[in-house]
Amino acid sequence: MSWFALFVKSGEERDVEGFINQHFDKQSLFCYVPKKLVPEKKQGCVHDSAKVIFPGYVFINTSIISALYHRLRKTPKIYYLVKSGDHKLDQSYSPYSEIPDEEMDMFLQLVGPNDMLGYSDVIVMNKRAKVIAGPLFGKEGIIRKIDKRKGRAKIEVMFLGETRMIEVGINILST
């Protein structure tokens, strides 16, 4: 089975996921919207907020994309299937392209089995981050910036053939 991305109306990712799970066979089409926990401050109180990692994108895993293509195109709130990498500008190629397994493996490792990228425990020394526990453990090389005040880190990942910065929540243990 291969991974593909759907470009959907921003903010409607969870609705599209629910619609696909209701109207499509789960054995032939698996729908996935990765989320992250980030700390947010409202009225002086810090609380955890669940946000979609890639707003406007829903991932699907299927082996029969050509048979499902037209049904997916008619699904409400879906704009199109995404072409990525070398296939982006190639008009002779199909109207969608597979997401490389290496990219999806990285997300699946970070997010884990519950579809939620949780907090990582981090120690900051001399502007260097050392991850003690959590999804970023062993992946210190992708951390580009740490915001101690907000309790967030910016990480660099490959997404559809391009490098993207993602802001994730962290627990800063000491500095």
Buried (B, 14 or more C-beta within 10 A) or exposed (E): EBBBBBEBEEEBBEBBBEBBEEEBEEEBBBBBBBBBBBBBEEEEEEEEEEBBBBEBBBBBBBEEBEEBBEEBBEBEBBEEBBBBBEBEEEEEEEEBBBBBEEBBEBBBEBBEEEBBBBBBBBEBEEEEBEBEEBBBEEBBEBBEEBEEEBBBBBBBBBBBBEEEEBBBBBBBEEE
